[in-house]
Amino acid sequence: MKIGELAKTTGTDRPTLRFYEQMGLLTPPRRADNGYRSYSEQAVQQVSFIRHCRELDISLAEIQRLLELTAQPEADCDELNLILEAHLAQVRAKQAALARLEEQLLALRGRCATSRRAGECGILHDLMEAGSAPRNTPSHHDDAHSQQSNSCSNKVCRG
């Protein structure tokens, strides 16, 4: 099958397929006399595997290693478990960061619970205040600043 057929069958665009091939994730296809790529059914399986891994947010480097291990059916699967455990740790860290972000957004939303003019809006005031404050770290999740801005010591009403 040509690259267009592989793209349609797998729901993957052509540049991505070429990229996967270039990265060594996809077995290089045979070339027809006219230079066109000719993919086998194995390519469909490989691309489907890669796409599924990407849906799980598995990195390309990890996918490369997983593909190497699929070619070694007698290999020990301890490495697979280590890869998965590391990935789970990343997911849990992202979940914690998202929970902190949700708390900050809810607190910010609580700054302007009633309708008022933009110049009196507690949300805009807090965002402006946070944007002008010097930051010690490049993190977007500064809990200390978030807690400080929760106080009502500022002159703008945040009701």
Secondary structure, DSSP 4 states (H G I P E B T S, - for coil): --HHHHHHHHT--HHHHHHHHHHTSSPPPEE-TTS-EE--HHHHHHHHHHHHHHHTT--HHHHHHHHHHHT-TTS-SHHHHHHHHHHHHHHHHHHHHHHHHHHHHHHHHGGG-S---GGG-HHHHHHHHHHHS--SSS-S--HHHHHHHTSS-SSS---
